């Protein structure tokens, strides 16, 4: 298949979510492509390296043992923010009673991104998008240093509460105050 996998291979145009799905269904775009759609623009996602995957594994183990009974979580799901924007956070946490088809940004109680090359984007533009669309809490984890920026109390102007936690600090989500994640050095 010669379908575009990288954003640089896509036609220079603005797309809607529906148009992207039509291109995938027609085989024009690869369903395996790693990209996000931001205001109609296709943007590549950074490749996953061992530091990224090491942090993702630690977070997944924590979610499965500490959060799962009260909430559900999905890894690398597509989260549709609006008709021209979708992102793929590393994890989203939401109420277990919620059907996946009803998962909207305002129903996400915790979004987690693990970044390396994407760190500056994750803590700026992506953080603002999550706030604008009502995600309740957002953690951006810098894979190499394990520094975590925790964003809480979203609003149209951004996040009212932003704090940074160094490696070894206890990270406790608002949705599960008894469940602390502690990331150790690589």
Helices and strands as residue ranges (DSSP letters): G 7-9, H 17-25, E 35-38, E 41-44, H 50-62, I 63-67, E 71-75, E 79-82, E 85-87, E 91-95, G 100-102, G 105-107, E 110-115, H 119-123, H 125-132, E 137-142, E 148-155, E 158-165, E 170-172, G 174-176, E 180-182
